């Protein structure tokens, strides 16, 4: 099914003066200055440092997608969106340019590329001599390679890659080139949709429980199935560094391919029928096979059936082998996980998962390495006798991290960390990794192999100060090697040696963007690696403060308060104020009270950020925590409305007491689940004078098998679903509400119909409401035209209903 470009749809205001109704427009609008000028400033580049820490690449970001590009045709197939012209993702994110320099130098060499380049899938070679990337042309995707030492990029292929699903190319070791998915050359033209339907579309269920959450862009017709067969068809090819292309296998619906660390084996996964109209492609039947370098199948690891019956309880997983990959510490050993509880998190079980490994030539039985009591969350490999395995469980937020011995599965595992995974104050940090003997990421050990390193976020009651620790593997005691302090927010991004004497840190402040420095811990010497400057200097004088205040039930709440430059509550009086919200669920009140944000970070608005409203004289309370807590057997959402309103009341009272706000010029807004929250606060309180709800879901009966942090289905707890649905309480929304939604929103649960139906409800009940549908836009807004218009809508709405509401 091909999408067609629609015109901008703005549904007029309801129950408003005639003069206000003339605001309805059908063309793109721009926000006032200085916002409109700020939108056209290029963002700071991204940084990629080579794995051997010898080279630094700066990647030029694209500020917005051009509407012409966003409006290119796309095809919806099995939960994905692809561009039929390019055989890549529709509306793809990409970089537009790059520069390179040796690490430690500050003068970069620009890389010559075609005009209007769209760069994606950047990968360093394992010997760090090259960086491969894809370049999207109008008629397809090409493979390019950057020769690092010569600072020159060149194409290795024409527009032949198939990039519709997962990265199309993987490096081989050394200078042996890459393995890529390419489009079969004999496919011909895409299948045409029948003008006359050949019959009905029929689905049936014979008493089997197969509940699914709300997915978008699923298969709907036999023609869709034919499109899947066509666009997902690919062949594996070896593409050498001189551009020679050798096909390795026959066409198939290749989902992914990975290369063994020694480069001798390929792990190919292919999708096959029967397809499903109820779940996305990630749950379709899939076959995993090991191929040799000639493309011959030497071992079929597993053929997984359709997984349309995974229970909706969180931590439920697919039956059979999953998380299949190559061990980075071995030349050619596969690993995977299998559920021991049938994949059903609601079933009691002593053990949930088992971790297995199988070495080449794959002709022996697999070895079980470890069993989890919670759900497997990942493994960090190191060497034969050391790895770190992580398990967690959503219901009680429990997390455990273990030292395991892959060489001796019978050896007792050592508990490294056990805590509530939402407990930031107790987080000891994440293990630091480095390139191993095969160039893959493995656990970094100290030079004497007796210690590992932990990189922590450093949240504490005193503030957020990231740190680097050394952990002794025998005593499990830690030594603090470095920690940020003062009014500069710093964090470790890389260790340059096994003794952690030289590290790379990223530093920022309220007025300086994040820049990278090489730091010698033995003498404190610093070497700057980047010199980025503030692209939006207007915000240098914005007042930013982390504020804390109590909720009525004793939970301590946190928010970031932004005030315009030069503002003084004592002399200037209260400001019109916008609250921008997004709640979270917790199982522990103390954990919900923690502060995990620093006021010393560099914050500049981008996209359709609410912080642009500071330029128009508004105060902004960003991210006021609204924890929905359910301790013990209590479910958080059983008291969602009460806790939500209490959190909002606490924030309002705090700002009024501070003199920042007067309580009569307040707006509530949010995006996605934040939009849902904003609508609920308008329905269940009279704290705010207006609201903005972007890309939200407002009727939870349309997501009957769970949403956000809710695991129960509608029929288990209908009162919760109905109470939490602002659509059901639309008659109580007696404040003006601006609804904005991307017309092509494919986020699970937030179909545009959610905004359409709430608009219809409020209109029918005589409410004041405006609905803006953005053509070609998805869940987030990506074009310059749409972002500018959204900000215009927000400013216009707030000026009329909040700023001028004396």
ABEGO torsion letter per residue (X at the ends): XBBBBBBBBBBBBBGBBAAAAAABBABBBBBBOAAAAAAABBBBBBBBBBAAGABBBBBBBBABBBAAAAABBBBBBGGBBBBAAAGBBBGBBBBABBBBBBBGBABBBBBBBBBGBBBBGBBBBAAGABBBBBBBBAAEBBBBBBBAAAGBBBBABBBABBAABEBABBBBBEAAEBBBBBBBAAAEBBBBBBABBAEBBBBBBBGBBBBBBBBBGBBABAAAAAAAAAAABBBBBBBBAAGBBBBABBBBBBABBBBBAAGABBBBBBBBOBBBAABBAAABBBBBBBBBAAGBBABBABBBBBBAABBABBGBBBBEBBGBBBBAABABBBBBBBBAAGGBAABBBABABBBBBBBOAGABBBBBABBBABBBAEBBBABAABBBBBBBBAAAGBBBBBBBBAABAABBBBBABBBBAABAAABAEBBBBBBBAAGBBBBBBBAAGABBBBBBAGBBAAEBBBBBBBBBAAAGBBBBABBBBEABBBBBABBABAAGABBBBBBBBAABBBBBBBBBAAAGBBBBABBBBBABAAAAABBBBBBBBBBAAGBBBBBBBBBBBGBBAAAAEBBBBBBBBBBBBBABAAAAABBABBAABBBBBBEABAAAAAAAGBBBBBGBBBBBBBBEABBAAAAAAAAAAAAAAAAAAAAAAAGABAGABBBBBBBEAAAAAAAAAAAABAABABBBBBGBBABAAABAAEBEABABBAAABAAAAAAABAAAAAAABABBBBBBBBAABABBGBBAAAAAAAAAAAAAAGBBBBBBBBBGBBABBABAAAAAAAAAAAAAAAAAAAAABX
